Amino acid sequence: MNRTADARWEGDLKGGKGSMRLGSGAFEGEFSFGTRFEGAPGTNPEELIGAAHAGCFSMALSLGLTQAGTPPKSIETRATVHLDKVGEAMSITGIDLVTKGDVPGLSAADFQRYAEDARKNCIVSRALSVPITLQATLAGA
């Protein structure tokens, strides 16, 4: 199984512009130096990595909970991707996952345990070589 995405860049780094498109056609967005490094409106590669990680983690957590006999009503996850200068180069230096689950009949300690397992084992987590942190909150706990 393969997944694709395409990007096109026109011009130099600071004055140029680009677009990214998912192979499925479900998303297409423009990006630039400004959207990536200066907070200008638009998307950037790091934001897309964050979206992929949040989605993958949420699905992996749902799987673990369901296999344990406590399927979730919902899981909401935000991924914050940290982009910092390391030496002379910009690098993704970490990803913070903050998740909240609505899982009837589950203790906060068990939710944390399943969340940690999903953090370590979701496909995107395994693909990334940066430190990945997690904050897990169970609704109503």
Buried (B, 14 or more C-beta within 10 A) or exposed (E): EEEEEEEEEEEEEEEEBBBBBBEEEEEEBEBBBBBBBEEEEBBBBBBBBBBBBBBBBBBBBBBBBEEEEBEBEEBEBEBBBBBEEEEEEEEBEBBBBBBBBEBEEBEBEBBBBBBBBBBEBBEBBEEBEEEBEBEBBBBEE
